Amino acid sequence: MVNFDHPSQIPAFAEPWFLAFKADVQIHPVMTMQDLQKAGPAIEKAVKEYAS
């Protein structure tokens, strides 16, 4: 398991494995409760815009 402070860090971690070892890297993002709370307004906006 690897923890990142920001999703933008994923390529710097994963690309060397792809290139050097032709590895199959699977990434499963997980949100904490705090992450979900921060995302709340964006989720609400998406629901209003796309759910009908």
Residue frames as qw, qx, qy, qz and C-alpha x, y, z in Angstrom:
[[0.000, 0.890, 0.456, 0.000, 0.00, 0.00, 0.00],
 [0.403, 0.106, 0.022, 0.909, 1.19, 3.49, -0.86],
 [0.047, -0.831, -0.464, 0.303, -0.25, 6.74, 0.48],
 [0.372, 0.358, 0.220, 0.828, -0.11, 9.93, -1.56],
 [0.045, -0.428, -0.352, 0.831, -0.76, 13.45, -0.36],
 [0.445, 0.562, -0.012, -0.697, -2.28, 14.29, -3.75],
 [0.854, 0.328, 0.402, -0.036, -3.39, 12.23, -6.77],
 [0.461, 0.852, -0.244, -0.053, -0.93, 14.14, -8.96],
 [0.278, -0.648, 0.709, -0.006, 1.85, 12.10, -7.31],
 [0.886, 0.086, 0.432, -0.142, 0.58, 8.82, -8.81],
 [0.766, 0.632, -0.115, 0.039, 2.33, 9.08, -12.22],
 [0.101, 0.773, -0.589, 0.212, 5.73, 9.72, -10.64],
 [0.575, -0.334, 0.705, -0.245, 5.29, 6.53, -8.63],
 [0.839, 0.245, 0.452, -0.177, 3.70, 4.29, -11.27],
 [0.607, 0.750, -0.202, -0.166, 5.48, 5.22, -14.52],
 [0.003, -0.645, 0.764, 0.012, 8.90, 3.83, -13.56],
 [0.583, -0.047, 0.792, -0.175, 7.27, 0.44, -12.92],
 [0.737, 0.587, 0.233, -0.238, 5.49, 0.54, -16.27],
 [0.446, 0.817, -0.355, -0.090, 8.64, 1.49, -18.15],
 [0.079, -0.617, 0.778, -0.087, 11.33, -0.52, -16.35],
 [0.301, -0.105, 0.934, -0.158, 9.48, -3.76, -15.71],
 [0.389, -0.108, -0.620, -0.673, 6.47, -3.58, -18.02],
 [0.001, 0.146, 0.853, -0.502, 4.54, -4.05, -14.82],
 [0.297, -0.560, -0.606, -0.480, 0.79, -4.18, -14.48],
 [0.113, -0.027, -0.521, 0.846, 0.11, -1.57, -11.82],
 [0.265, -0.634, -0.654, -0.317, -3.38, -1.32, -10.37],
 [0.070, 0.115, -0.350, 0.927, -4.37, 1.79, -8.46],
 [0.319, -0.612, -0.710, -0.142, -7.42, 1.86, -6.23],
 [0.014, 0.407, -0.208, 0.890, -8.01, 5.38, -4.89],
 [0.415, -0.529, -0.716, 0.189, -9.58, 5.55, -1.46],
 [0.073, -0.640, -0.004, -0.765, -11.20, 8.59, 0.10],
 [0.226, -0.162, -0.719, 0.637, -11.17, 9.37, 3.79],
 [0.052, -0.763, -0.625, 0.155, -14.18, 10.95, 5.44],
 [0.159, -0.696, 0.018, 0.700, -12.38, 14.31, 5.27],
 [0.140, -0.115, 0.651, 0.738, -11.79, 13.86, 1.53],
 [0.008, 0.514, 0.820, 0.252, -15.45, 13.04, 1.02],
 [0.113, -0.799, -0.413, 0.423, -16.50, 16.11, 3.01],
 [0.151, -0.513, 0.293, 0.792, -14.24, 18.32, 0.86],
 [0.056, 0.061, 0.782, 0.618, -15.76, 16.78, -2.27],
 [0.163, 0.523, 0.754, -0.363, -19.32, 17.34, -1.02],
 [0.265, 0.676, 0.071, -0.684, -20.01, 20.57, -2.92],
 [0.182, 0.393, -0.695, -0.574, -18.69, 19.12, -6.19],
 [0.052, 0.180, 0.981, 0.041, -20.77, 15.97, -5.71],
 [0.222, 0.609, 0.564, -0.512, -23.87, 18.03, -5.01],
 [0.247, 0.610, -0.253, -0.709, -23.24, 20.16, -8.12],
 [0.108, 0.196, -0.881, -0.416, -22.81, 17.05, -10.29],
 [0.136, 0.365, 0.903, -0.182, -26.01, 15.50, -8.94],
 [0.271, 0.677, 0.312, -0.609, -28.00, 18.65, -9.69],
 [0.227, 0.587, -0.440, -0.640, -26.51, 18.93, -13.16],
 [0.265, 0.276, -0.849, -0.364, -26.58, 15.33, -14.35],
 [0.048, 0.211, 0.956, -0.199, -29.15, 13.38, -12.33],
 [0.424, 0.049, -0.072, -0.902, -32.64, 13.77, -13.66]]
